[in-house]
Amino acid sequence: MDAQARRIVVISTGGTIASRWQGAGFAADAPGREVLASAAIPQGITSEVIDLFNVNSPRLTSAQQLTLLRTVHEVLADPDVDGIVVTHGTDTLEESAFLLDLYHHDPRPVVLTGAQKPLGATDGDGPGNLYDALLTAASVRDLGVLVVFDGKVHAARGTVKTQTLAADAFADPSGPRVGKVGFGKVSVLHRPERPAALPLPAAAVSLPRIDMVMHHVDADPLLLETAVHAGAQGVVLVATGAGNATPEFVAAVADAVDRGVLVALTTRVQAGPVTEIYTHGGAVDLAAAGAVLTGTLRAGQARTALLAALLAGGDAAARTAELRRILAGGEEPAAVAGRAAAA
C-alpha cells in the first residue's frame, strides 16, 4: 500500500456484526459507527460510515438490496473513494454480494463481510473480519465484488454460506477462492471471470415475485403450480442430483414457461454443475421443457440471477436470453458446465 491514505466507505446494513442481546435472542441494532469502532483500522486507511439500514439479513428485501446497489454506485461516483466495505448479515450475504457483482463495472473493490458472533462478544469474529475487509478494499483492484471472511477472500459469484455457526462460514464449493489475508497483506491467488456489468435497473422498477420450490422423495409440482398461480414471474426449481425431478415436474415447468415464467434449475447438492444427463424427469427433460440450467450457482444466487434478468425487461425470449448470459458468466453455459465437471 502506498503512502497516500486510502479512503474506504463502510456501508452498514445490520446483521450479526451489529447485533446485541434483546432479552430472548440477538438482533441487529448497533449503528455503523459502533461496528466500525469495534475493529482496528489498518494503517494508511481513512474510513467513514453510511448507516443504510439495520436488519437481521433474513428480513432483507429485494427493494433494500436495490437501495444498497444504488448506494454503492452513488458512493463510487466520488473519484476520491478508493473502495467500499459493506457490513451485512451472513444469512443472505451471498445474494446481495452476487447482485452487486452483476452490476459492478468499477475497478475499485466492493467487499462484503459480517460476523458469526454478535457485537461485543469476547471471542467475536466481527472485528477481525472488518479489519480484513478494510485492508482488502484498500489493496486490490479489478476483482469485482468480494466476500471476506475468516482470513479468506472469495468472489461473489458462487460463494455461499457453508457453516451455520463456525467462523469459516463462506466458500465456493465448486471453485477456488480469490485469495487470503494475513500478516497485514492481501494475497491474490485467483482472478475470477466475470461478465460485462448490467446497466442499473430503473429507479421506479416494479419488483417481480420469484419463488423457490425444492424436489424431494414424494414431491409433486403443487407448490410450483401454486407459485405460478400466485403471480410468480420466476421460479427456482431446486432439484436433486445433477438437476433431476419427475415427469410431473417437467409438465409443470413446460406450463410455467408457456405462461412466460422464467424457470431456473439448480440442485440441492452442495457442489458441482447442474447438467443434462438423465431423462424420465431429469435435467434432459426439464431443459427441453424450458428450464434454464444454473451451472454451479445454488438456489439463492440462482434467484438473484432471475431477479436481474426480469429487471432487464423485454419479452419472455429476451429475459430468457439475459438469464442465460448472466448464468454463463460471460461464457457459453456448456463451457462452464464442462470446466466444472473436469474439475
C-alpha positions as CSV (number, residue, x, y, z in Angstrom):
1,M,0.0,0.0,0.0
2,D,1.4,3.4,-0.9
3,A,2.0,6.3,1.4
4,Q,-1.2,8.1,0.4
5,A,-4.1,7.3,2.7
6,R,-6.8,5.1,1.2
7,R,-10.4,6.4,1.7
8,I,-12.8,3.5,2.4
9,V,-16.5,4.0,2.8
10,V,-18.3,1.5,5.1
11,I,-22.0,0.9,4.4
12,S,-23.7,-0.6,7.4
13,T,-26.8,-2.8,6.9
14,G,-27.1,-4.7,10.2
15,G,-26.6,-8.4,10.7
16,T,-24.9,-10.3,13.5
17,I,-21.9,-8.0,13.3
18,A,-24.3,-5.2,14.5
19,S,-26.3,-7.4,16.8
20,R,-26.9,-7.2,20.6
21,W,-28.9,-9.2,23.1
22,Q,-32.6,-8.3,23.1
23,G,-33.8,-10.4,26.1
24,A,-34.7,-13.5,24.1
25,G,-32.1,-13.5,21.4
26,F,-29.8,-11.3,19.3
27,A,-30.9,-8.8,16.7
28,A,-29.2,-6.0,14.7
29,D,-29.5,-2.6,16.4
30,A,-26.0,-1.1,16.6
31,P,-25.2,1.8,14.3
32,G,-22.4,1.5,11.8
33,R,-20.1,3.8,13.8
34,E,-20.2,1.3,16.8
35,V,-19.5,-1.6,14.5
36,L,-16.5,0.3,12.9
37,A,-15.3,1.3,16.4
38,S,-15.0,-2.4,17.4
39,A,-12.3,-3.0,14.8
40,A,-8.8,-1.7,14.4
41,I,-8.3,0.3,11.3
42,P,-5.4,-0.8,9.1
43,Q,-2.6,1.7,8.7
44,G,-2.9,4.1,5.8
45,I,-6.7,3.9,5.7
46,T,-9.3,6.6,6.5
47,S,-12.9,5.4,6.9
48,E,-16.4,6.8,7.1
49,V,-19.8,5.2,7.7
50,I,-23.1,5.2,5.9
51,D,-25.9,3.8,8.0
52,L,-28.2,2.4,5.3
53,F,-30.4,0.1,7.3
54,N,-30.2,-2.1,10.3
55,V,-31.8,-5.5,9.9
56,N,-31.2,-9.2,10.5
57,S,-30.5,-10.3,7.0
58,P,-33.3,-13.0,6.8
59,R,-35.6,-10.0,6.8
60,L,-33.8,-8.4,3.8
61,T,-36.0,-7.5,0.8
62,S,-35.2,-7.1,-2.9
63,A,-36.1,-3.4,-2.5
64,Q,-33.5,-3.0,0.2
65,Q,-30.9,-4.8,-2.0
66,L,-31.6,-2.4,-4.8
67,T,-31.2,0.5,-2.4
68,L,-27.8,-0.9,-1.4
69,L,-26.9,-1.3,-5.1
70,R,-27.7,2.3,-5.9
71,T,-25.9,3.5,-2.8
72,V,-22.8,1.6,-3.9
73,H,-22.9,3.3,-7.3
74,E,-23.5,6.7,-5.7
75,V,-20.5,6.3,-3.4
76,L,-18.3,5.2,-6.3
77,A,-19.3,8.3,-8.3
78,D,-16.9,10.1,-6.0
79,P,-13.4,9.6,-7.6
80,D,-11.7,10.2,-4.2
81,V,-13.2,7.0,-2.8
82,D,-10.8,4.0,-3.0
83,G,-13.2,1.2,-2.1
84,I,-16.3,0.1,-0.2
85,V,-16.9,-2.3,2.6
86,V,-20.5,-3.5,3.2
87,T,-21.2,-5.0,6.7
88,H,-24.1,-7.4,6.2
89,G,-25.8,-10.3,7.9
90,T,-24.5,-13.7,6.8
91,D,-27.8,-15.4,6.1
92,T,-28.4,-13.6,2.8
93,L,-25.0,-12.0,2.2
94,E,-24.3,-14.4,-0.8
95,E,-27.4,-13.0,-2.6
96,S,-26.6,-9.3,-2.0
97,A,-22.9,-9.9,-3.0
98,F,-23.9,-11.6,-6.3
99,L,-26.5,-8.9,-7.1
100,L,-23.9,-6.1,-6.5
101,D,-21.4,-8.0,-8.6
102,L,-23.7,-8.3,-11.6
103,Y,-23.9,-4.5,-11.9
104,H,-20.3,-3.7,-10.8
105,H,-18.2,-2.1,-13.6
106,D,-15.7,-0.2,-11.5
107,P,-12.1,-1.4,-10.8
108,R,-12.4,-0.3,-7.2
109,P,-13.5,-3.1,-4.9
110,V,-16.7,-3.6,-3.0
111,V,-16.1,-6.0,-0.1
112,L,-18.9,-7.7,1.9
113,T,-18.2,-9.0,5.4
114,G,-20.0,-9.8,8.6
115,A,-19.8,-12.0,11.7
116,Q,-20.9,-15.2,13.2
117,K,-20.8,-13.8,16.8
118,P,-22.5,-10.7,18.0
119,L,-21.0,-7.3,18.6
120,G,-19.1,-7.2,21.9
121,A,-18.6,-10.9,22.2
122,T,-15.2,-11.6,23.9
123,D,-14.3,-14.1,21.2
124,G,-16.1,-12.3,18.4
125,D,-15.0,-12.6,14.8
126,G,-16.5,-9.3,13.6
127,P,-13.6,-7.0,14.4
128,G,-11.1,-9.3,12.6
129,N,-13.4,-9.7,9.6
130,L,-13.9,-6.0,9.4
131,Y,-10.2,-5.3,9.6
132,D,-9.5,-7.8,6.8
133,A,-12.3,-6.3,4.7
134,L,-10.9,-2.8,5.0
135,L,-7.4,-4.0,4.1
136,T,-8.8,-5.8,1.1
137,A,-10.8,-2.8,-0.1
138,A,-7.7,-0.7,0.1
139,S,-5.4,-3.2,-1.6
140,V,-7.0,-4.9,-4.6
141,R,-8.5,-3.8,-7.9
142,D,-10.3,-5.3,-10.9
143,L,-11.7,-8.3,-8.9
144,G,-15.3,-7.3,-8.7
145,V,-17.4,-7.7,-5.6
146,L,-15.7,-9.8,-2.9
147,V,-16.7,-11.7,0.3
148,V,-14.0,-11.5,3.0
149,F,-14.4,-13.8,6.0
150,D,-12.1,-15.6,8.4
151,G,-9.0,-14.5,6.6
152,K,-10.2,-15.7,3.2
153,V,-11.2,-13.7,0.1
154,H,-14.0,-15.1,-2.1
155,A,-15.5,-14.0,-5.4
156,A,-19.2,-13.0,-5.1
157,R,-20.3,-15.4,-7.8
158,G,-20.6,-19.0,-6.5
159,T,-19.8,-18.1,-2.8
160,V,-22.4,-19.4,-0.3
161,K,-22.7,-19.7,3.4
162,T,-21.5,-23.3,4.2
163,Q,-21.4,-23.2,8.0
164,T,-24.3,-22.1,10.3
165,L,-22.1,-21.2,13.2
166,A,-18.4,-21.8,12.5
167,A,-16.1,-18.8,11.8
168,D,-15.1,-20.1,8.4
169,A,-18.6,-19.5,7.2
170,F,-18.2,-19.0,3.4
171,A,-16.8,-20.8,0.4
172,D,-17.4,-21.6,-3.2
173,P,-17.9,-25.4,-3.1
174,S,-17.3,-25.6,-6.9
175,G,-14.4,-23.2,-7.4
176,P,-11.2,-21.7,-5.9
177,R,-11.1,-18.8,-3.6
178,V,-9.7,-15.5,-4.7
179,G,-7.1,-15.0,-2.0
180,K,-6.2,-14.8,1.6
181,V,-5.5,-12.1,4.2
182,G,-2.7,-12.4,6.7
183,F,0.3,-10.6,8.3
184,G,-1.1,-7.3,7.1
185,K,-1.3,-8.1,3.4
186,V,-3.8,-9.5,0.9
187,S,-2.5,-12.3,-1.4
188,V,-4.4,-12.8,-4.6
189,L,-4.4,-16.4,-5.7
190,H,-7.1,-16.5,-8.4
191,R,-8.8,-13.8,-10.6
192,P,-12.5,-14.6,-11.1
193,E,-14.0,-14.5,-14.6
194,R,-16.9,-12.0,-14.8
195,P,-19.4,-11.0,-17.5
196,A,-19.9,-7.4,-18.6
197,A,-21.8,-5.4,-16.0
198,L,-25.5,-5.0,-16.4
199,P,-27.0,-1.5,-16.6
200,L,-28.6,-0.3,-13.4
201,P,-32.4,-1.0,-13.1
202,A,-34.7,1.9,-13.4
203,A,-35.3,3.8,-10.2
204,A,-39.1,3.1,-10.2
205,V,-38.8,-0.5,-11.3
206,S,-41.6,-2.9,-10.3
207,L,-40.2,-5.8,-8.3
208,P,-41.2,-9.3,-9.6
209,R,-42.3,-12.2,-7.4
210,I,-39.8,-15.0,-7.5
211,D,-40.3,-18.3,-5.6
212,M,-38.2,-21.4,-4.9
213,V,-39.5,-25.0,-4.9
214,M,-37.5,-28.0,-3.8
215,H,-37.7,-31.5,-5.1
216,H,-37.6,-34.5,-2.7
217,V,-38.9,-38.0,-2.3
218,D,-42.7,-38.0,-2.9
219,A,-42.6,-34.4,-4.1
220,D,-45.3,-33.3,-6.6
221,P,-45.4,-30.0,-8.5
222,L,-48.2,-28.5,-6.4
223,L,-46.0,-25.8,-4.9
224,L,-44.5,-24.9,-8.3
225,E,-48.0,-24.6,-9.8
226,T,-49.2,-22.6,-6.8
227,A,-46.3,-20.1,-7.2
228,V,-47.2,-19.6,-10.9
229,H,-50.9,-19.1,-10.0
230,A,-49.8,-16.6,-7.3
231,G,-48.2,-14.5,-10.0
232,A,-44.6,-15.5,-9.8
233,Q,-42.6,-14.3,-12.8
234,G,-39.7,-16.5,-11.9
235,V,-39.3,-19.9,-10.2
236,V,-36.1,-21.6,-8.9
237,L,-36.5,-25.4,-9.0
238,V,-34.1,-26.9,-6.5
239,A,-33.8,-30.4,-7.9
240,T,-31.9,-33.5,-6.8
241,G,-28.6,-34.7,-8.1
242,A,-27.3,-33.0,-11.3
243,G,-30.7,-31.4,-11.7
244,N,-33.4,-34.1,-11.7
245,A,-37.0,-34.3,-10.7
246,T,-40.0,-36.2,-12.2
247,P,-42.1,-36.2,-15.3
248,E,-44.8,-34.3,-13.4
249,F,-42.4,-31.5,-12.7
250,V,-41.4,-31.5,-16.4
251,A,-45.1,-30.9,-17.3
252,A,-45.4,-28.1,-14.7
253,V,-42.2,-26.4,-15.9
254,A,-43.4,-26.6,-19.5
255,D,-46.7,-25.0,-18.5
256,A,-45.0,-22.3,-16.5
257,V,-42.7,-21.4,-19.4
258,D,-45.7,-21.3,-21.7
259,R,-47.1,-18.7,-19.4
260,G,-44.0,-16.6,-19.7
261,V,-42.5,-17.6,-16.3
262,L,-38.7,-17.9,-16.1
263,V,-37.6,-21.2,-14.5
264,A,-34.1,-21.7,-13.3
265,L,-32.9,-25.2,-12.5
266,T,-30.4,-25.7,-9.7
267,T,-29.7,-28.6,-7.2
268,R,-29.8,-29.2,-3.5
269,V,-26.3,-30.9,-3.8
270,Q,-23.6,-28.7,-2.3
271,A,-21.1,-28.8,-5.2
272,G,-20.8,-29.5,-8.9
273,P,-22.7,-28.3,-12.0
274,V,-26.3,-28.9,-13.0
275,T,-26.1,-30.8,-16.3
276,E,-28.2,-32.8,-18.7
277,I,-27.6,-36.5,-18.0
278,Y,-30.9,-38.2,-17.1
279,T,-34.3,-38.3,-18.7
280,H,-37.7,-39.6,-17.2
281,G,-38.0,-36.2,-15.4
282,G,-34.3,-35.4,-15.2
283,A,-32.4,-32.3,-16.4
284,V,-32.6,-33.5,-20.0
285,D,-36.4,-33.2,-19.9
286,L,-36.5,-30.2,-17.7
287,A,-34.2,-28.3,-20.1
288,A,-36.3,-29.4,-23.0
289,A,-39.4,-28.0,-21.2
290,G,-37.7,-24.6,-21.0
291,A,-35.9,-24.6,-17.6
292,V,-32.6,-22.8,-17.7
293,L,-29.7,-24.7,-16.0
294,T,-27.7,-22.7,-13.5
295,G,-24.3,-24.4,-13.8
296,T,-22.7,-24.2,-10.3
297,L,-24.9,-21.5,-8.9
298,R,-27.0,-22.6,-6.0
299,A,-30.6,-21.6,-5.0
300,G,-30.1,-18.1,-3.5
301,Q,-27.9,-16.8,-6.3
302,A,-30.0,-18.5,-8.9
303,R,-32.9,-16.5,-7.6
304,T,-30.7,-13.3,-7.8
305,A,-29.9,-14.1,-11.4
306,L,-33.7,-14.4,-12.1
307,L,-34.3,-11.1,-10.4
308,A,-31.6,-9.4,-12.6
309,A,-33.0,-11.0,-15.8
310,L,-36.5,-9.9,-15.0
311,L,-35.4,-6.4,-14.1
312,A,-33.8,-6.1,-17.5
313,G,-37.3,-6.2,-19.1
314,G,-38.3,-7.3,-22.6
315,D,-40.4,-10.2,-23.7
316,A,-40.0,-13.8,-22.4
317,A,-37.4,-14.6,-25.1
318,A,-35.3,-11.6,-24.2
319,R,-35.5,-12.3,-20.5
320,T,-34.5,-15.9,-21.0
321,A,-31.5,-14.9,-23.2
322,E,-30.5,-12.4,-20.5
323,L,-30.7,-15.1,-17.8
324,R,-28.6,-17.5,-19.8
325,R,-25.9,-14.7,-20.3
326,I,-25.9,-14.0,-16.5
327,L,-25.7,-17.6,-15.6
328,A,-22.9,-18.3,-18.1
329,G,-20.7,-15.6,-16.5
330,G,-19.8,-14.3,-19.9
331,E,-19.2,-17.7,-21.4
332,E,-21.3,-20.3,-23.1
333,P,-23.2,-22.4,-20.5
334,A,-21.8,-25.6,-21.9
335,A,-18.3,-24.4,-21.5
336,V,-18.9,-23.5,-17.9
337,A,-20.5,-26.9,-17.1
338,G,-17.7,-28.8,-18.9
339,R,-15.0,-27.0,-17.0
340,A,-16.8,-27.6,-13.7
341,A,-17.2,-31.3,-14.5
342,A,-13.5,-31.6,-15.4
343,A,-12.5,-30.0,-12.1
